[in-house]
Amino acid sequence: MRALVGAIGALIVLGTFSSVLRTLLVPRATRSVLTRVLHKMVQVPFQFLADRCRSTEARERVLAPMAALSVVFHLVGWLTAAWLGYSMLQIAVSGFGVGDALRETGVAFFTLGFASSRHVQLTVLDVLAAATGPIIIGLQIGYLPALYSAYSRREEEVTMLQARAGSPPWGPEILARYAQIGLTDRVGELFRAWERWSAQVSESHTSYVVLSRFRSPRSGDNWLISLLAVMDAAAMQLALNPGLPQGDARLALRAGFVCLRNIAGVWRVPFDPDPSPDTPIQLTYEEFAEAVAHITAYGYPVERTAEQAWPYFCGWRVNYEDLAYDFARLLDAVPAPWSGPRRRHTGHVAPVTPVDRTPDAPR
């Protein structure tokens, strides 16, 4: 029996170290079972409360602290698991009861120093336990600056997009606002910036999985909805204006859906890696036609009608629509237009195009 307890304790300690290394140190898409369990324990009560909120602002307030609390809970979970594992090893080696083993390990693990043993085997376990606690805490402390630095870089572009796409962001609104201020020839700059942004988010959100759960400071912003808006704007430009330079829009689109697919690999969300361009999409033609009418009303030039452009737009959107909808539901993102259904609510919040007032036309 003592041997079995010791074997289980050793597995718990090794599993804890594996989880810590996979989460904090390994710079690639890895995720342990313990990490998923700990995150689920935090997510479930927060999501339960958010599902019962009636407004978007209330849901955002409830879900905002969830990711940060998950980071803290991971630290507590790792320390507790390691404490339990070393205590079981103490029981196997020393024959201590449960209470004495927890006490012996606890004072060593948290380096309190008021209990110790003169037995060599126990001293070795005490030393290992005493080293484990500070190592886990130190790694977590070192992990936080990298985590929040990646979050800050992500939110910089999301915040800048608010002036270009409204709140919440919407792809057609990007083209409408660029047309409204006479900058349709410079929308390629936006696509180039978001191509790089997609690469950065793909790297950071697969290395630090919890980043996907960190919400924007403003309730109307969201990193996923912002990316979806840029991809939709690029797809509309490619479908409506084949005569314009296509490089920037095509690269932004590809970088965007590659980003989503890389994150989906970590989250284990299934997707079709090579969908057919004629596969039906969930967005309707009527919604697309209304969006085309919206952007042309603000002066966006088009070479094709909505009916002519629709098959081409579908051929682009099929690459990312299902994944974007799945993530929007999983993250309970702000319900922007063209972003699919959510868990408990179906209404969408549309951005409002600002009125371009001047001294000559104040109204």
C-alpha positions in Angstrom: 0.0 0.0 0.0 2.8 2.4 0.9 4.5 1.7 -2.4 1.3 2.4 -4.3 0.8 5.7 -2.5 4.4 6.6 -3.2 4.0 5.8 -6.9 0.9 7.9 -7.1 2.6 10.8 -5.3 5.6 10.6 -7.8 3.2 10.7 -10.7 1.4 13.8 -9.2 4.7 15.6 -8.7 6.0 14.7 -12.2 2.6 15.7 -13.8 2.7 19.0 -12.0 6.2 19.8 -13.2 5.1 18.8 -16.7 2.1 21.1 -16.6 4.3 24.0 -15.3 6.9 23.5 -18.0 4.3 23.1 -20.8 2.4 26.2 -19.7 5.2 28.6 -18.7 8.4 27.5 -20.5 7.8 25.5 -23.7 7.5 28.1 -26.5 5.1 26.1 -28.7 1.5 24.9 -28.8 1.4 22.6 -25.8 -1.3 22.2 -23.2 -1.5 19.7 -20.3 -4.6 18.0 -18.9 -4.0 19.6 -15.5 -4.0 23.1 -17.1 -7.3 22.4 -18.9 -8.9 21.1 -15.7 -7.8 24.1 -13.6 -9.0 26.5 -16.3 -12.4 24.7 -16.5 -12.8 25.0 -12.8 -12.6 28.8 -13.1 -14.5 29.2 -16.3 -17.7 27.2 -15.4 -18.9 29.5 -12.6 -18.1 32.7 -14.5 -19.8 31.5 -17.6 -22.8 30.3 -15.5 -23.2 33.9 -14.3 -22.6 35.5 -17.7 -25.2 33.3 -19.3 -27.8 34.9 -17.1 -26.9 38.5 -17.9 -29.2 40.3 -20.3 -26.9 43.0 -21.6 -23.5 42.9 -23.4 -22.0 45.3 -20.8 -23.1 43.1 -17.9 -21.7 40.0 -19.5 -18.4 41.7 -20.2 -18.2 42.9 -16.6 -18.7 39.3 -15.3 -16.2 37.7 -17.8 -13.5 40.4 -17.6 -11.7 39.0 -14.5 -12.0 35.4 -15.5 -8.7 35.0 -17.3 -6.7 36.9 -14.7 -8.2 34.8 -11.9 -7.4 31.7 -14.0 -3.7 32.6 -14.0 -3.8 32.9 -10.2 -5.7 29.7 -9.8 -3.2 27.9 -11.9 -0.5 28.9 -9.4 -2.6 27.7 -6.5 -3.5 24.5 -8.3 0.2 23.7 -9.1 1.3 24.4 -5.5 -1.5 22.3 -4.1 -0.9 19.4 -6.4 2.9 19.4 -5.7 2.2 19.6 -1.9 -0.2 16.6 -2.2 2.3 14.6 -4.3 5.3 15.2 -1.9 3.0 14.4 1.1 2.2 11.0 -0.5 5.9 10.4 -1.0 6.5 11.3 2.6 3.9 8.7 3.6 5.5 6.0 1.5 9.1 6.7 2.8 8.4 7.5 6.4 5.2 5.8 7.4 3.8 9.1 8.6 0.0 9.5 8.8 -1.8 11.9 6.5 -1.7 14.8 8.9 2.0 14.5 9.8 2.9 14.0 6.1 1.1 17.2 5.1 2.7 19.1 7.9 6.2 17.8 7.2 5.8 18.6 3.5 4.1 21.9 4.1 6.7 23.5 6.3 9.4 22.4 3.8 7.4 23.3 0.7 6.6 26.8 1.9 10.1 27.1 3.5 8.6 27.8 7.0 11.3 25.9 8.7 9.7 25.0 12.0 9.7 21.2 11.4 12.3 18.9 10.0 13.5 15.3 10.2 16.9 13.8 10.7 16.2 10.8 8.5 18.2 11.1 5.3 15.3 10.0 3.0 13.0 12.6 4.6 15.6 15.3 4.4 16.0 14.7 0.7 12.2 15.0 0.2 12.1 18.2 2.4 14.9 19.8 0.2 13.1 18.9 -3.0 9.8 20.2 -1.7 11.4 23.4 -0.4 12.9 24.0 -3.9 9.7 23.2 -5.7 7.6 26.0 -4.2 9.9 28.9 -5.0 10.6 27.5 -8.5 6.9 27.4 -9.4 6.2 30.8 -7.9 9.3 32.3 -9.6 8.4 30.9 -13.0 4.8 32.2 -12.6 6.1 35.7 -11.7 8.5 35.6 -14.7 5.6 34.5 -16.9 3.4 37.5 -16.2 5.4 40.2 -17.9 5.6 38.2 -21.1 1.8 37.5 -20.9 0.8 41.1 -20.4 3.3 42.4 -23.0 1.7 40.2 -25.6 -1.8 41.4 -24.4 -0.7 45.0 -24.7 0.6 44.5 -28.3 -2.6 42.8 -29.3 -4.9 45.5 -27.8 -3.0 48.3 -29.5 -4.2 47.4 -32.9 -7.7 46.5 -31.6 -8.0 49.9 -30.1 -6.8 51.7 -33.2 -9.4 49.7 -35.2 -12.2 51.3 -33.2 -11.9 54.6 -35.2 -11.8 52.6 -38.5 -14.5 50.0 -37.9 -16.8 51.2 -35.1 -17.6 49.4 -31.9 -18.1 46.5 -32.1 -16.0 46.2 -35.3 -17.7 45.2 -38.6 -16.0 44.6 -41.9 -18.2 46.7 -44.2 -17.9 49.6 -41.8 -14.2 49.7 -42.4 -14.7 50.2 -46.1 -17.5 52.7 -45.4 -15.4 54.9 -43.1 -12.3 54.8 -45.4 -14.6 55.9 -48.3 -16.2 58.6 -46.1 -12.9 60.3 -45.5 -11.5 59.7 -49.0 -8.8 57.1 -48.0 -9.9 54.1 -50.0 -6.5 54.0 -51.7 -4.8 53.5 -48.3 -6.8 50.6 -46.9 -3.9 48.4 -47.9 -1.9 49.9 -45.0 -4.5 48.5 -42.6 -4.3 45.1 -44.2 -0.5 45.1 -43.9 -0.7 46.0 -40.3 -3.1 43.2 -39.5 -1.1 40.7 -41.4 1.7 41.3 -38.9 -0.8 41.4 -36.1 -2.2 38.0 -37.0 1.3 36.5 -37.0 2.0 37.9 -33.6 -1.3 36.7 -32.1 -0.8 33.3 -33.6 2.5 33.0 -31.9 1.5 34.4 -28.5 -2.0 32.8 -28.2 -0.6 29.3 -28.9 2.3 29.7 -26.5 0.1 31.4 -23.8 -3.3 29.8 -24.3 -5.0 31.8 -21.6 -4.4 35.0 -23.6 -7.4 34.1 -25.8 -9.6 34.5 -22.8 -8.3 38.0 -21.8 -10.9 40.5 -22.8 -10.4 44.0 -24.1 -10.7 47.0 -21.8 -13.8 48.3 -23.5 -17.0 46.1 -23.7 -17.5 46.8 -27.4 -14.0 45.6 -28.4 -12.7 42.1 -28.9 -9.6 40.7 -30.6 -11.5 37.9 -32.4 -14.3 40.2 -33.7 -11.7 42.8 -34.8 -9.8 40.1 -36.8 -13.1 38.9 -38.3 -13.9 42.5 -39.4 -10.6 43.0 -41.1 -10.9 39.7 -42.9 -14.4 40.5 -44.0 -13.3 43.9 -45.3 -10.5 42.3 -47.2 -12.8 39.6 -48.7 -15.3 42.3 -49.8 -12.6 44.4 -51.5 -11.3 41.3 -53.4 -14.9 40.3 -54.4 -16.1 43.8 -55.4 -13.0 45.3 -56.9 -10.9 42.7 -58.8 -9.1 45.5 -60.6 -7.5 46.9 -57.5 -4.1 45.6 -56.2 -4.9 42.4 -54.4 -1.7 41.5 -52.6 -2.3 43.2 -49.3 -5.9 42.0 -48.9 -5.0 38.4 -49.9 -2.1 38.3 -47.4 -4.2 39.8 -44.6 -6.9 37.2 -45.3 -4.5 34.3 -45.3 -2.6 35.4 -42.2 -6.0 35.8 -40.4 -7.4 32.4 -41.1 -4.0 30.7 -40.5 -3.9 32.5 -37.1 -7.4 31.1 -36.3 -6.4 27.6 -37.4 -3.2 27.6 -35.3 -5.2 28.6 -32.2 -7.9 26.0 -33.1 -5.1 23.4 -33.0 -4.3 24.2 -29.4 -8.0 24.4 -28.4 -8.7 21.2 -30.3 -11.5 22.9 -32.3 -12.1 20.9 -35.6 -12.0 22.6 -38.9 -11.7 21.9 -42.6 -8.1 22.8 -43.7 -9.1 23.0 -47.4 -12.7 23.9 -47.9 -14.2 24.1 -51.4 -14.9 27.7 -52.6 -18.5 26.7 -53.5 -19.3 25.3 -50.0 -22.3 27.2 -48.6 -21.6 29.8 -45.9 -23.9 30.8 -43.0 -24.0 34.5 -43.9 -26.9 35.2 -46.3 -26.8 37.0 -49.6 -29.4 39.5 -48.2 -27.0 40.5 -45.5 -24.2 40.8 -48.0 -26.3 42.9 -50.4 -27.3 45.3 -47.5 -23.6 45.7 -46.6 -22.7 46.5 -50.2 -25.5 49.1 -50.3 -24.2 50.5 -47.0 -20.6 51.0 -48.3 -21.6 52.4 -51.7 -23.9 54.9 -49.9 -20.7 56.4 -48.3 -18.9 56.5 -51.6 -17.0 53.3 -51.8 -16.4 52.5 -55.5 -17.3 49.0 -56.7 -16.6 47.2 -60.0 -19.1 44.4 -59.5 -22.7 44.4 -58.3 -23.5 42.5 -55.1 -25.0 39.7 -57.1 -21.8 39.4 -59.2 -19.5 39.6 -56.2 -21.3 37.2 -53.9 -19.7 33.9 -55.2 -16.3 35.4 -54.9 -17.0 36.7 -51.4 -18.3 33.2 -50.4 -15.1 31.7 -51.8 -13.0 33.7 -49.4 -15.3 33.6 -46.3 -15.6 29.9 -46.4 -11.9 29.7 -45.2 -12.6 31.3 -41.9 -16.4 31.7 -41.2 -17.0 28.4 -39.3 -13.9 28.8 -37.1 -14.7 32.5 -36.3 -18.2 31.6 -35.3 -17.0 28.7 -33.1 -14.5 30.9 -31.3 -17.0 33.7 -31.0 -19.4 31.3 -29.2 -16.6 29.7 -27.0 -15.3 33.1 -25.9 -18.8 34.7 -25.7 -17.4 37.6 -27.7 -19.4 40.8 -28.2 -22.3 40.1 -30.6 -21.2 42.1 -33.6 -22.8 41.7 -37.0 -21.6 38.8 -39.2 -20.1 37.0 -36.2 -22.7 34.2 -35.7 -24.8 33.1 -32.7 -23.7 33.1 -29.1 -24.5 30.8 -26.2 -27.7 32.3 -24.8 -28.4 35.4 -26.9 -28.8 36.0 -30.7 -29.2 39.8 -31.0 -26.3 41.7 -32.6 -25.0 45.2 -31.8 -24.2 47.1 -35.0 -21.7 50.0 -35.1 -23.0 53.5 -36.1 -21.2 55.3 -38.9 -20.3 58.8 -37.6 -21.7 61.8 -39.3 -18.9 63.8 -41.1 -19.7 67.3 -39.9 -17.8 70.4 -41.1 -18.2 74.1 -40.6 -19.9 74.3 -44.0 -22.2 71.4 -43.2 -22.7 71.3 -39.4 -25.7 69.0 -39.6 
